[in-house]
């Protein structure tokens, strides 16, 4: 009799074979990888990928536990490594990525975002060129797909974001990502690309105005004047914007931001006026150094709090003039409910 583990190793994994056939049926070319690993089994690797069901069944009958590779020709896959990878940082850009045609969770906590590659783009596979630990898979590459497994765990599609659409129905990547990939293809460092000590990120077209405005806001909050802000922005524009904005546009940004009042606390911390400001505003806080203020307790006796009537927008649920959190799982109607409430408020509907 054969050892039981040897017998089990020869049994077909119905889930893997079924998934491979599913991907092929909707238009993706697949191939087998070494069980528990990412290396192709086939002689020519991803170049042997096919959507032919008979060939796929032969492969998985020979290698029942083989992981599934998908060739990424015609696709754009953004591979973010690590559960704590902050890229892309901007919440709106992160939301754009979540709008991919499919999103996979990798065994080590990373993510795969699948898009359709726009026609005519000369993009290539890359590793950590777009940003640290952010890889690109496109023509000439492949990914390992669910339910494949490694020693770290299994690949899995995010809930509601499985690979169920054919390649031609996947969305194209968002415009900001297209611009950064175009910059890479043209040999220009991307805005999120890795930079060494003392260097700075480049700011690509499409992000220049917003980035310079955020920098100006940071400077204004600590009390810098219009001339100082303009000088700093002009240098940043010259060194980092690709291509640079016109000087008049940069000066307009500085003038616009300088109209706002500086943040008193930020200014006091930057200029060393902390003690005077705190003594004037709150003797209780004056004894704390700037670095301690985040943890300094500010205590108020509950008996000293005067009760005030609450005005309601939605009785018992949404108070007027107060912060309300609308919390729920994805896809359960938070956005719909918000839009409904806004439409009623804006039209005076009960």
C-alpha positions in Angstrom: 0.0 0.0 0.0 1.1 3.6 -0.7 1.6 6.0 2.1 -1.5 8.1 2.7 0.2 11.4 2.1 1.5 10.2 -1.3 -2.0 9.1 -2.3 -3.5 12.5 -1.2 -0.8 14.4 -3.2 -2.0 12.6 -6.4 -5.7 13.5 -5.9 -6.9 16.5 -8.0 -7.6 19.7 -6.2 -11.1 20.5 -7.5 -11.0 24.1 -6.3 -7.7 24.9 -8.1 -8.8 23.2 -11.3 -12.2 24.8 -11.2 -10.7 28.2 -10.6 -8.2 27.8 -13.5 -11.0 26.7 -15.8 -13.2 29.7 -14.7 -10.4 32.2 -15.5 -9.9 30.6 -18.9 -13.6 30.6 -19.6 -13.9 34.4 -19.2 -10.8 35.1 -21.3 -7.6 34.9 -19.1 -4.7 32.7 -20.1 -3.5 30.5 -17.2 -0.6 28.1 -16.5 0.5 25.9 -13.5 3.0 27.0 -10.9 4.9 24.8 -8.4 2.6 23.9 -5.6 3.0 26.2 -2.7 5.2 28.6 -4.7 5.2 31.2 -7.5 7.6 29.6 -10.0 6.0 28.2 -13.2 6.1 24.5 -13.9 5.8 24.8 -17.7 9.0 24.9 -19.8 8.5 28.5 -21.1 6.8 29.9 -18.0 4.0 32.4 -18.6 4.6 32.2 -22.3 2.9 28.8 -22.2 -0.3 30.3 -20.7 -3.5 29.3 -22.5 -7.3 29.4 -22.2 -7.6 26.0 -23.8 -9.6 23.8 -21.3 -8.2 20.5 -22.5 -4.6 21.7 -21.9 -5.5 23.1 -18.5 -7.1 19.8 -17.5 -4.0 17.9 -18.6 -1.7 20.2 -16.6 -3.8 19.9 -13.4 -4.2 16.1 -13.8 -0.3 15.9 -13.9 0.1 18.5 -11.1 -3.1 18.4 -9.0 -1.9 20.9 -6.4 -0.3 23.4 -8.8 -0.9 27.0 -8.1 -2.5 29.1 -10.8 -0.6 31.7 -12.8 -2.3 34.3 -14.9 -0.4 36.0 -17.8 -0.9 39.8 -17.5 -0.6 40.7 -21.2 -3.2 43.3 -21.9 -3.7 43.9 -18.2 -2.3 46.3 -15.6 -1.8 44.8 -12.2 -0.7 47.0 -9.3 1.0 44.7 -6.8 1.4 46.4 -3.3 3.5 44.4 -1.0 2.9 44.5 2.8 -0.2 45.0 4.9 1.1 48.4 6.2 2.3 49.8 2.9 1.0 53.4 2.9 1.0 53.9 -0.9 -0.6 55.8 -2.5 -1.3 57.8 0.7 -3.9 60.1 -0.7 -7.4 58.8 0.3 -8.9 59.7 -3.0 -6.2 57.9 -4.9 -6.7 54.9 -2.6 -10.4 54.9 -3.4 -9.6 55.0 -7.1 -7.5 51.8 -6.7 -10.4 50.2 -4.8 -12.4 50.7 -8.0 -10.3 48.2 -9.9 -12.0 45.4 -11.8 -10.8 42.9 -9.2 -8.8 43.1 -6.0 -6.9 40.2 -4.5 -5.4 39.8 -1.0 -2.0 38.2 -1.1 -0.8 35.7 1.6 1.5 38.3 3.2 -1.1 41.0 3.5 -0.5 42.7 0.2 -3.0 43.5 -2.6 -3.3 43.0 -6.3 -5.4 45.6 -8.2 -6.4 44.5 -11.7 -7.1 47.0 -14.5 -7.3 46.8 -18.3 -4.3 48.3 -19.9 -5.1 51.2 -22.2 -4.3 50.6 -25.9 -0.9 51.9 -27.1 0.7 52.4 -23.7 4.4 51.3 -23.7 4.3 50.3 -20.0 6.6 47.5 -18.7 6.8 45.3 -15.6 8.7 47.0 -12.8 9.6 46.5 -9.2 9.6 49.4 -6.6 10.0 52.0 -9.4 6.5 53.5 -9.0 6.9 53.5 -5.2 8.7 51.4 -2.5 7.4 47.8 -2.6 4.9 48.6 -5.3 5.4 46.5 -8.4 3.7 46.7 -11.8 2.7 43.6 -13.8 1.6 44.0 -17.4 2.8 42.7 -20.8 5.6 40.2 -20.2 4.6 39.3 -16.7 2.2 37.2 -14.6 0.5 37.0 -11.2 -0.4 34.1 -9.0 -4.2 33.9 -8.4 -6.7 32.6 -5.8 -7.1 30.0 -4.4 -3.4 29.4 -4.8 -1.4 28.9 -1.6 2.1 29.6 -0.3 3.7 28.8 3.0 2.4 32.2 4.2 -1.2 31.5 3.4 -3.7 31.6 0.5 -4.5 34.2 -2.2 -8.1 35.4 -2.0 -10.3 37.8 -3.8 -11.6 40.7 -1.7 -15.4 40.3 -1.0 -17.4 41.5 -4.0 -14.2 42.1 -6.0 -13.5 38.7 -7.5 -12.3 38.2 -11.1 -15.6 37.7 -12.8 -15.4 40.0 -15.8 -13.4 39.3 -19.0 -10.3 41.4 -19.6 -12.1 43.8 -22.0 -14.6 44.7 -19.4 -12.1 45.6 -16.7 -11.9 49.4 -16.0 -8.8 51.3 -17.1 -6.5 52.7 -14.3 -7.4 56.2 -12.9 -5.9 59.2 -14.7 -3.3 60.0 -11.9 -1.9 56.5 -12.2 -1.8 56.7 -16.0 0.3 59.8 -15.6 2.7 58.3 -13.2 3.1 55.2 -15.4 3.6 57.3 -18.5 6.3 59.2 -16.6 8.1 56.0 -15.8 7.8 54.8 -19.4 9.4 58.2 -20.4 12.2 57.8 -17.9 10.9 60.4 -15.5 10.8 59.5 -11.8 7.2 59.0 -10.6 5.8 61.1 -7.8 5.8 58.1 -5.4 9.2 56.7 -6.6 11.8 55.7 -4.1 14.2 58.5 -3.3 17.5 58.5 -1.4 18.5 60.5 1.6 18.4 64.2 1.0 16.4 63.8 -2.3 12.8 64.7 -2.9 9.8 63.1 -4.8 9.0 64.5 -8.2 5.6 66.0 -8.7 4.0 65.0 -12.0 1.6 66.9 -14.2 -1.9 66.7 -12.8 -0.7 66.9 -9.2 1.4 70.1 -9.3 -1.2 72.7 -8.2 -2.7 70.5 -5.5 0.7 69.5 -4.1 2.0 73.1 -4.0 -1.2 74.3 -2.3 -0.8 71.7 0.4 2.8 72.7 1.0 1.8 76.3 1.1 -0.9 75.5 3.7 1.6 73.8 5.9 3.9 76.8 5.7 1.0 79.2 6.4 -0.1 77.3 9.4 3.2 78.0 11.2 3.0 81.7 10.4 5.0 82.1 7.2 4.1 85.1 5.1 3.2 85.4 1.4 6.8 86.3 0.3 8.3 83.4 2.3 5.8 80.9 0.9 6.2 82.1 -2.6 10.0 81.8 -2.5 9.7 78.2 -1.2 7.1 77.2 -3.7 9.1 78.7 -6.6 12.1 76.6 -5.6 10.0 73.5 -5.2 8.4 74.1 -8.5 11.8 74.4 -10.2 13.3 71.3 -8.5 10.4 68.9 -8.4 7.5 69.7 -10.8 7.5 67.8 -14.1 7.2 70.1 -16.0 7.4 73.2 -13.8 4.4 75.5 -13.6 4.7 79.2 -14.8 6.1 81.4 -12.0 2.9 83.5 -12.1 0.8 80.4 -11.3 3.0 79.5 -8.4 2.8 83.1 -7.0 -0.9 83.0 -7.3 -1.1 79.8 -5.2 1.1 81.5 -2.5 -1.1 84.6 -2.5 -4.3 82.5 -2.3 -3.1 80.5 0.7 -1.6 83.5 2.5 -5.1 85.0 2.8 -5.9 82.5 5.6 -5.0 83.1 9.2 -2.1 81.0 10.6 -2.7 78.3 13.1 -1.9 79.9 16.5 -0.7 76.7 18.2 1.4 75.5 15.2 3.0 79.0 15.0 3.7 79.0 18.7 5.4 75.6 18.5 7.5 76.6 15.4 8.6 80.0 16.8 9.0 79.0 20.5 6.1 81.1 21.8 4.4 78.2 23.4 4.5 79.3 27.0 3.1 82.8 26.3 0.3 81.5 24.1 -0.7 78.7 26.5 -0.6 81.1 29.5 -2.9 83.5 27.8 -5.4 80.8 26.6 -5.2 78.1 29.3 -3.0 78.3 32.4 -3.8 74.6 32.9 -2.0 73.7 29.7 0.9 76.1 30.0 3.0 73.8 32.1 3.1 71.2 29.3 5.8 71.3 26.6 4.6 71.2 23.0 5.6 67.6 22.6 3.4 66.7 25.7 0.2 68.5 24.7 -1.1 65.4 22.8 -1.2 63.4 26.0 -2.0 66.3 28.5 -5.3 65.6 30.2 -7.8 68.5 30.0 -10.4 67.8 32.7 -13.8 69.2 33.2 -16.1 68.4 36.0 -19.4 67.0 34.7 -21.3 69.0 37.2 -20.0 72.2 35.5 -21.3 71.2 32.1 -24.5 73.1 31.3 -27.1 70.9 29.5 -28.3 72.3 26.2 -31.3 71.1 24.2 -30.4 69.1 21.1 -31.9 70.1 17.7 -32.3 67.1 15.4 -32.1 66.7 11.7 -33.3 63.1 12.0 -34.8 62.7 15.5 -32.7 60.3 17.6 -30.2 59.7 14.8 -28.6 62.8 13.3 -28.3 65.9 15.5 -27.9 69.4 13.9 -24.5 71.0 14.3 -22.8 67.8 15.6 -20.5 65.2 14.1 -22.3 62.0 13.1 -20.6 58.8 12.1 -22.3 56.6 9.5 -20.7 53.2 9.8 -21.3 49.9 8.1 -19.8 47.2 5.9 -19.1 48.0 2.2 -22.0 47.8 -0.1 -24.7 48.1 2.5 -26.0 51.5 1.5 -24.0 54.2 3.4 -23.5 56.3 0.3 -27.1 55.9 -0.8 -28.4 56.9 2.6 -26.1 60.0 2.7 -27.2 61.1 -0.8 -30.9 60.6 0.3 -30.3 62.8 3.4 -28.5 65.5 1.4 -31.3 65.6 -1.2 -33.9 66.0 1.5 -32.0 68.8 3.2 -31.2 70.7 0.0 -34.9 70.6 -1.2 -36.5 71.0 2.2 -38.2 67.6 2.0 -39.2 66.0 5.3 
